[in-house]
Amino acid sequence: MSTTLNPYLNWRSSAREAMEFYQSVFGGELTASTFKESGMPVDAAEENLIMHAQLVTPDLTLMGADTPSHMPLAENPNGSVSLSGGSEDEAQLRGFWDGLAAGGTVTVPLEKAPWGDYFGMFVDKYGVNWLVNITGSAG
């Protein structure tokens, strides 16, 4: 068995929509269960929110959930999600950039950086900060 490190994102009530959006960009298999399905105690108005969602592709695993109203939720408490690869991954990474940045706010355009790679940053339409780095990119 090997250890896997992967992002776990939280929202107040848009986990289903966000995770379906990420599936449209990354592909893969998405599973999701609600608080009601999981038997987790929450206010009746929140029982159909997502208690746990997991998107699995051959290259990545992304998890997410809604945070019930009785629990605190800090905006971007854990920094950013980074996608990186070499020039052989450039088309895929630029596709991820285009898909994820749609409807969001680009904070650093995907351009040649001082260290020689192509690098950019944005906040997607669900409030998640993303960084993309392409090593040895032809541009």
N, C-alpha and C positions, 0 to 999 in steps of 0.2 A: 504494500500500500504506500502511496506517496501523499505528501502534504500539498494542499492547494491553498494559495492565498488569492482571494477574490473580493471585489467590492460588494458591500451590502448597503444599499441606499434606502433612505426613508423619506416618506412624504406624509402629509396630514390625511389626504383622501384621494390621491391620484395615482396610487401605485399600479392599479390595473392598466390604466391608460398609458402611463409611462413605460411599463414593462412591455406592453404590446407595441409601443413605438420602437423601443430598443430591438424587439424581435424583428420589426420591419426593416431595420437597418442592418443588424448582425445576422439575421436568419436564426436557425437553431430551434430547439424545442423549449417551449415555455410551459411551466406548470405553476399553478397558483391555487391557494386555498384561502378561504375566508375565515374570519374569526368564528363564525357560526359552525362551519364545517369542521374546524379544529377543536371545537368545544371550549374556546377561550372566552372568559367572561368579559363582555364589554356592554356598553349601553345598547339597547335594542336598535337604535338608529344607526349604529356602526357595525352591526353584526355581519353585513355583507362587504365590509372593507377587507382588503387583503392582509392576512396575518403573515403569509410568507409566499413569495414568488421566486422562481429560479429559472433563469434562461441559460441553457447549456448549448454551446456550439463546439465544434472540434478544437477551437483555439481559446475559448474563454468561457467563464462562468460569471454571471452577474445575478445578484440577488437583490430583492427589494421587498418593502412592506409599508403599509400604512401605519401611522402612529395614532392610537386612539386619543381622543381629546383629553382624557384624564392624565396623559403622560406628556412631559415636556418634549418639544421638538425645536432644536436649534437650527437656524439656517446655515447650511454648509459647514457643519461642525468639524468635519474631518478632511478638509482640503479638496483635492481634485482627483479625478480618475484619469490615468495616463494611458494612452495607446501609443506604442512605439514599435518600430521595426526598421529593417534595412531597405535599400533601394529595390530589392526583389518584392517587397511588400507595398511599394509606393501606390500602386493602383488601388489596392484594398484599403489602405489607410486614407487616401484622398476620398474614396467612396464613403468611408465611415465619417470623415470630416463633413462632407457635403450633406449626408443624411442626418447626422446628429445636430449639426449647426442650423438646419432648416427651422425657422421660427424662433431661433435663439438669438443671442447677442455675441458677436465676435469681439473679443477683447484684445487679441493679438492675431493679426492675419497670418495664415499659413504661408510663410515666406522664409527665405534663406536667413538663418540666424548667424550671429557673430562666430559661433563655434563650428559653422560649416554645414550643419544639418538644416533641414526645413522643419520649422517649428511654428505652432500656433496654439491659441487658447480661445475658448468660448464658454458661455454658459448656455446650456440647452433650454428649451422651452419649459422644462420641469425644474429648473433651478440648479441643475447639476453642473459643476465646473469640470471641463474636459481639457486635457492637454494632448496634442498630437505631435510626435517627433519622428521624422523620417531621416535615418542615417544614410549618408552617401547618396542623397537624392539628386537626380538630374534636373529636377524642377519642372 
